[in-house]
Amino acid sequence: MSDYPLPQVLDFLKKVAPFNTLGPDVLQDIVSRAEIAFYPRGEMLIRMGEKSGGHLFVIQTGCARVTITDESNEEILVDMRGEGEFFGALSLLKGHEALFNVCVEEDLIVFLIPRDVIKSILNANDAFKRYFDSALARNFKAVRESADHKRSLYTPENKLDIDMFLTGKRVSELMAGDVLTCGLKTTAQQAARKMKQRRVGSIVVTGDTGGPAGIVTDADLRSKIIADGLSLQTPVHEIMSAPVCTISPRAYTFDALLEMSRFRLSHLVVIENERAVGIICEQDFQIEIGSSPVGMIDDIDKSTSVNSLVGLRPKIDRVLEMAMRRSGSVRPMVALFAELNERVAKRFIHLNEREMADEGHGYPPVPYCWLAMGSEGRQEQTLLTDQDNALLYQDVPDGEDDQVKDWFLRLSRRVVDALDRYGIPRCTGGIMAGNPQWCMRAGDWEKIFTGWISDPTPFALRMATIFFDFRGIAGQLEDAAGLRMKLNGMTSGSKYFIRQLAKNALINKPPLGFIRQFVVEKSGEHENELNLKLKGLTPVVDAARVLALESGITTTNTMERLEAIADKGIIEPGFLSEVDDAYDFINFIRISHHLRSRSRGDFMNNFIDPALLNNLQRKWLKESFAIVSRLQEKLSIRYQTKV
């Protein structure tokens, strides 16, 4: 680079991340070995699927367009890179074909830094390495947020399009704009007239500052004015629902759907800069996906018998499947599935309690709490799930326990049977509330947990991976919360148990070989396939559990655990983002496989032949597995499992 002013290059790189983390001698070496190049508008620098040219491109001036090519050979915009940014890192450093196309959008002047220079710095500088290690996460997010990504990257036979996973629909695309508003002193009659004139079912009530203070719907007018006989001159602030439930226009529609489903809302107010900019309502989802999970929850909660609730399963499945096919990201769709399953379980418990009373068995003899375990406890159920549940009841004297336990076993067995009839099969390992082992007093639960922690045998560790994800879903929830606090106190104070649990979490390795090839089953029913759940998702779940139990974190959901762990500084936020994206992508491939199997009438399982994926999916799956491997490496270092 003798023809280019070296001081200017040095000054430039000092301002470019991650080169700004390097010392002057290292920067001087980079400059002496780098090349400068000019590329005119329209020139293709990198082609998806081709090998890297051996350089990292650092943009000094100009702009580059980053795209992917879909199955129909259409180019889809992923990102625009400009001054101070770079491209070509993944293919350069990982040694595989390029994941993206890169074309010059505006005349480019770039510095070309050789691969060996970058690799030597990576080996010597942790901050520099961390920055480059996050490249996959940044690329995932760029694709996910690309407004132009409207094509499927999946094979035609797969009905769950990858564009739904990457981008999804935003609230701003579904909401009704031009919000109808009124003041706090507007009368009910005036509000009703405005709603009639605009032919809408709601009006947002604004406060003194202009922000939404509440909402009045046509249902409010019927129930509070007509049915209750209030005057038509009643001010709307006396009948409005407040505080108003709101959402951002940039949120995914699935986030809105989940919020409405959880709290049985018919409307959400869309706000930006503390002003109402839109309304999203249940009918919007009925139009969008043909049915509404909000209405489905009403059907569940209004079921009057076990048989009627069992009969809802086909309808619930249709709603879930349609929602999954149109979802914006994996986490909210799984959360919706878990929410509906939890509602079903709670309703079965209520209905069986009532039936037992009607049959003369009486009501619960003492307060109790129904516990969800495993994936249900983590709120991570999908289409392929079974039962993992238990029951905790308040302590009673030994002389009364047999009679009390008998009542709860009777209830539990009825609920387990109802769930099985509904379509959530029994646990083959017998981890269900109808098993006398897992239906007991609070004090007995504490004793069992203490035993597993003090003597972490292989059996105890296996039980811990299921039971220590427990969550109360029905009954006296504070009893479950109390047990959780006691458990966290025990685990956070037992370094030996935590270390053994960490070793256990490293048993299932991601299926990648030394040269980054998939490691598949060599024989048997699943020959040439790999287990997405056991080898891809379970390592993340297990790692999150270990770190959460050590740190006293009470939440059970895997990603919520990792977010809380990052808040404590145990893992870096940048790496958390990578793990989040990797976990989501593996789960996306798994769920799409389930849907495809189900649509064909095949048995659903967690095994997939990677040869059935397209080139881009295989690359992303490998990158995702590599991130999971790095998470396990961090776990191994933290707990010194190799010592």
Order of alpha helices (4+ residues) and beta strands (2+ residues): alpha-alpha-beta-beta-beta-beta-beta-alpha-beta-alpha-alpha-alpha-alpha-alpha-beta-alpha-beta-beta-beta-alpha-beta-beta-alpha-alpha-alpha-alpha-alpha-beta-alpha-beta-alpha-beta-alpha-alpha-beta-alpha-alpha-beta-alpha-alpha-alpha-beta-alpha
